[in-house]
Amino acid sequence: MIIGVISDTHGSLRPEAMDALQGSNYIIHAGDIGDPIILNKLAKIAPVTAVRGNVDHGDWTQKIPSTNVLEVNGISFYVLHKLEDLDLQPAAAGFAAVIYGHTHNAKQEKKNGVLYFNPGSAGPRRFQLPISIGQLIIENGAVQAEIKILG
């Protein structure tokens, strides 16, 4: 089972990001979407779980939650845009991973048995950081994460 993870598109969905997400069974967008068309395009690949980021404003964002949960094969993922807004204890709540964005800096680390995963930014380049997406692979009840640098 493959979950594609994308964040901080800021209204721009690069063709190489779309290519890298092909084959995903699910897609998570961790906020700063920028344009509802992006979610429509991603939904043509796989079902999308999305959250609203700090630049997502307007009527179209009202139906997008600030936090969301995706459960796949008994594994739960908590999704939010800014990690500093995390208002629960993921391990105690039974989440295998916390998926977030905002920093444009791809990162993965484990704390108390929970994976904290930021796929980086797939939108406009900022701060000389690479353009990237993420991939979560669920196999034998475990989650493995990979950051994919684009271009």
C-alpha positions as CSV (number, residue, x, y, z in Angstrom):
1,M,0.0,0.0,0.0
2,I,1.5,3.3,-1.1
3,I,0.5,6.8,0.3
4,G,1.8,9.7,-1.6
5,V,2.4,12.8,0.5
6,I,2.5,16.3,-0.8
7,S,2.5,19.8,0.8
8,D,2.9,23.5,0.2
9,T,1.9,23.5,-3.5
10,H,0.8,27.1,-3.1
11,G,-1.3,26.9,-6.2
12,S,1.2,25.2,-8.4
13,L,1.1,21.4,-9.1
14,R,4.3,20.5,-11.0
15,P,4.1,17.7,-13.6
16,E,7.0,15.9,-11.9
17,A,5.0,15.8,-8.7
18,M,2.1,14.3,-10.5
19,D,4.4,11.8,-12.1
20,A,5.9,10.9,-8.7
21,L,2.5,10.4,-7.2
22,Q,1.3,7.9,-9.8
23,G,0.7,4.5,-8.4
24,S,-0.3,5.9,-5.0
25,N,-3.3,4.2,-3.4
26,Y,-4.0,7.3,-1.3
27,I,-2.7,10.9,-1.3
28,I,-2.3,13.2,1.7
29,H,-2.0,17.0,1.1
30,A,-0.6,18.6,4.2
31,G,-1.8,22.1,3.5
32,D,-1.0,25.4,1.7
33,I,-2.9,24.0,-1.3
34,G,-3.4,27.4,-2.9
35,D,-6.0,26.4,-5.5
36,P,-8.9,23.8,-5.3
37,I,-7.9,22.6,-8.8
38,I,-4.9,20.9,-7.2
39,L,-7.1,18.6,-5.1
40,N,-9.2,17.8,-8.2
41,K,-6.1,16.8,-10.1
42,L,-4.7,14.7,-7.2
43,A,-8.1,13.0,-6.9
44,K,-7.7,11.7,-10.4
45,I,-4.8,9.6,-9.1
46,A,-6.1,8.4,-5.8
47,P,-8.5,9.4,-2.9
48,V,-7.2,12.6,-1.2
49,T,-7.0,13.5,2.5
50,A,-6.2,17.2,2.8
51,V,-5.9,19.9,5.4
52,R,-6.1,23.6,5.2
53,G,-2.8,25.5,5.5
54,N,-2.1,29.1,6.6
55,V,-2.3,30.5,3.0
56,D,-5.5,28.7,2.2
57,H,-8.3,31.3,2.3
58,G,-11.6,31.8,0.5
59,D,-14.9,30.0,0.2
60,W,-13.4,26.9,-1.3
61,T,-11.4,26.2,1.9
62,Q,-14.4,26.1,4.2
63,K,-14.9,22.4,3.6
64,I,-11.3,21.6,4.2
65,P,-10.5,20.8,7.9
66,S,-7.4,22.2,9.7
67,T,-6.7,18.6,10.9
68,N,-7.6,15.3,9.4
69,V,-7.2,11.6,9.9
70,L,-6.5,8.8,7.4
71,E,-6.7,5.2,8.4
72,V,-5.3,2.6,6.0
73,N,-5.1,-1.1,6.9
74,G,-5.6,-0.4,10.6
75,I,-2.8,2.2,10.6
76,S,-3.8,5.8,11.5
77,F,-2.2,9.0,10.3
78,Y,-2.9,12.4,11.8
79,V,-2.6,15.2,9.3
80,L,-2.1,19.0,10.1
81,H,-0.2,21.8,8.4
82,K,1.9,23.3,11.3
83,L,3.5,20.8,13.6
84,E,3.4,23.4,16.4
85,D,-0.4,23.3,16.3
86,L,-0.4,19.6,17.3
87,D,-2.8,19.5,20.3
88,L,-2.8,15.8,21.2
89,Q,-0.3,13.1,22.1
90,P,-0.1,11.0,18.9
91,A,1.3,7.9,20.6
92,A,-1.4,7.9,23.3
93,A,-4.1,8.5,20.6
94,G,-2.9,5.5,18.6
95,F,-1.4,7.3,15.6
96,A,1.4,5.6,13.8
97,A,2.4,8.9,12.1
98,V,1.9,12.7,12.1
99,I,2.0,14.2,8.7
100,Y,2.7,17.9,8.4
101,G,4.0,20.6,6.1
102,H,4.6,24.4,6.4
103,T,8.4,24.5,6.8
104,H,9.1,23.6,3.1
105,N,11.9,21.4,4.6
106,A,11.5,17.7,4.2
107,K,12.0,15.8,7.4
108,Q,11.3,12.4,9.0
109,E,12.0,11.3,12.5
110,K,10.6,8.9,15.1
111,K,9.6,10.1,18.6
112,N,8.0,7.7,21.1
113,G,7.3,5.2,18.3
114,V,5.5,7.8,16.1
115,L,6.8,8.8,12.7
116,Y,6.8,12.6,12.2
117,F,6.9,13.2,8.5
118,N,7.1,16.4,6.4
119,P,7.4,15.8,2.6
120,G,8.8,19.3,2.0
121,S,7.4,21.6,-0.6
122,A,6.2,20.6,-4.1
123,G,5.3,24.2,-5.0
124,P,7.5,27.3,-5.6
125,R,11.0,27.0,-4.4
126,R,11.9,28.8,-1.2
127,F,15.1,29.3,0.7
128,Q,17.1,27.2,-1.8
129,L,15.3,24.1,-0.4
130,P,14.8,21.2,-2.9
131,I,11.4,20.5,-4.4
132,S,10.1,17.2,-2.9
133,I,7.2,14.9,-2.1
134,G,7.0,12.0,0.2
135,Q,5.9,8.4,0.1
136,L,4.7,6.2,2.9
137,I,4.7,2.4,2.3
138,I,2.6,0.2,4.5
139,E,3.8,-3.4,4.5
140,N,3.2,-6.1,7.1
141,G,1.6,-3.6,9.5
142,A,4.5,-1.2,9.5
143,V,5.1,2.2,7.9
144,Q,8.2,3.1,6.0
145,A,8.8,6.7,4.8
146,E,10.8,8.1,1.9
147,I,11.4,11.6,0.7
148,K,11.6,12.0,-3.1
149,I,13.5,15.0,-4.5
150,L,12.0,16.2,-7.7
151,G,13.8,17.6,-10.7
